[in-house]
Amino acid sequence: MTRRLAALAILAVAGLAVAGSARAAAPFDLADFFAGSSQSAGEVRTLLVFREAFTATFTGRRDGERLRLDERFAFRDGARLQRWDLTQRGAEISGTVETELGDGTLAAPVPVAGTRTPIGAVLTYRGHAPGGGATLFGFRHEMTANTDGTVSNHVSVTKFGLPVATSDVTFAKSAAALAAHLPRP
């Protein structure tokens, strides 16, 4: 009986220590991650059939709660710019995104709304596809911080509430960190 009580006491203390460390972990900070230089690699799947790989480089500037981020995509048919201007207040993220269209012009900014989660962030907006035309799509970015310092981003794209594309992307602060997530040849 004494051994059983001692074992329960040890488990209780260990459980409190784990719970305390989980509470102490800082939530994901989008602006901190993207400040400075970052890069990504991913793939777009359109209509669940067509696949296109892409990469991107990022240059982010943090000013207090505000993040200004230039995302420069490299697609097979050319480069595209997406310019983010986001503010993070507590769990709320708000701002705008501008997207370079197929004719090389930067579309007018559209509003972005989002929330921080303990392990990532979710951003939603109705905007343009990089390199696309005037058609607006619904975008939902679900970002999750990985234990290796990278961030996974699953993007859902909809039109009239119907899924038209998805994208899975890995963001990293260095080429070496990103390489571990790239498919092996």
Backbone hydrogen bonds, N-H to C=O, Kabsch-Sander energy under -0.5 kcal/mol:
donor,donor_aa,acceptor,acceptor_aa,energy
5,L,1,M,-2.3
6,A,2,T,-2.5
7,A,3,R,-2.7
8,L,4,R,-2.4
9,A,5,L,-2.4
10,I,6,A,-2.3
11,L,7,A,-2.4
12,A,8,L,-2.4
13,V,9,A,-2.4
14,A,10,I,-2.6
15,G,11,L,-2.6
16,L,12,A,-2.3
17,A,13,V,-2.2
18,V,14,A,-2.4
19,A,15,G,-2.6
20,G,16,L,-2.5
21,S,17,A,-2.2
22,A,18,V,-2.1
23,R,19,A,-2.0
24,A,20,G,-1.8
25,A,21,S,-1.1
28,F,117,T,-0.7
30,L,28,F,-0.6
33,F,29,D,-2.3
34,F,30,L,-2.3
35,A,31,A,-1.1
36,G,60,G,-2.7
38,S,58,F,-1.5
39,Q,172,A,-2.6
40,S,56,A,-2.5
41,A,170,T,-1.4
42,G,54,F,-2.5
43,E,168,D,-1.6
44,V,52,E,-2.8
45,R,166,T,-3.2
46,T,44,V,-0.5
46,T,50,F,-2.3
47,L,164,V,-3.8
49,V,46,T,-2.3
50,F,46,T,-1.9
52,E,44,V,-2.1
54,F,42,G,-2.3
55,T,74,A,-1.4
56,A,40,S,-1.9
57,T,72,R,-1.8
58,F,38,S,-2.6
59,T,70,D,-1.9
60,G,36,G,-3.0
61,R,68,R,-2.8
63,D,66,R,-2.9
66,R,63,D,-1.8
67,L,86,L,-3.5
68,R,61,R,-2.5
69,L,67,L,-0.5
69,L,84,W,-2.6
70,D,59,T,-2.3
71,E,69,L,-0.6
71,E,82,Q,-3.3
72,R,57,T,-3.0
72,R,70,D,-0.6
73,F,71,E,-0.7
73,F,80,R,-2.8
74,A,55,T,-2.8
75,F,78,G,-2.4
78,G,75,F,-1.5
80,R,73,F,-1.6
82,Q,71,E,-2.5
83,R,98,E,-2.6
84,W,69,L,-3.3
84,W,82,Q,-0.6
85,D,96,T,-2.5
86,L,67,L,-2.9
87,T,94,S,-3.4
88,Q,65,E,-2.6
89,R,87,T,-0.6
89,R,92,E,-2.7
90,G,88,Q,-0.5
92,E,89,R,-2.2
93,I,114,G,-2.5
94,S,87,T,-2.4
95,G,112,V,-1.5
96,T,85,D,-2.2
97,V,110,V,-1.7
98,E,83,R,-2.3
100,E,81,L,-2.9
101,L,105,T,-3.2
102,G,132,G,-3.4
104,G,101,L,-1.9
107,A,99,T,-2.7
107,A,105,T,-0.6
110,V,97,V,-2.1
112,V,95,G,-2.7
113,A,124,T,-2.4
114,G,93,I,-2.1
115,T,122,V,-1.9
116,R,91,A,-2.7
117,T,120,G,-2.8
120,G,117,T,-0.8
121,A,143,M,-1.5
122,V,115,T,-2.5
123,L,141,H,-2.2
124,T,113,A,-3.0
125,Y,139,F,-1.8
126,R,111,P,-0.6
127,G,125,Y,-0.6
127,G,137,F,-2.1
131,G,100,E,-2.9
132,G,129,A,-2.7
137,F,127,G,-3.3
138,G,158,T,-2.8
139,F,125,Y,-3.2
139,F,137,F,-0.5
140,R,156,S,-1.8
141,H,123,L,-3.1
142,E,140,R,-0.5
142,E,154,H,-2.4
143,M,121,A,-3.2
143,M,141,H,-0.6
144,T,152,S,-2.8
145,A,119,I,-3.6
146,N,150,T,-3.2
149,G,146,N,-1.7
151,V,171,F,-2.2
152,S,144,T,-2.8
153,N,169,V,-2.9
154,H,142,E,-2.2
155,V,153,N,-0.6
155,V,167,S,-3.2
156,S,140,R,-2.2
157,V,165,A,-2.8
158,T,138,G,-2.4
159,K,162,L,-2.3
162,L,159,K,-2.1
164,V,157,V,-2.9
165,A,157,V,-1.6
166,T,45,R,-2.1
167,S,155,V,-2.0
168,D,43,E,-1.6
169,V,153,N,-2.6
170,T,41,A,-2.3
171,F,151,V,-3.3
172,A,39,Q,-2.8
178,L,174,S,-2.0
179,A,175,A,-2.5
180,A,176,A,-0.9
181,H,178,L,-2.1
182,L,179,A,-1.2
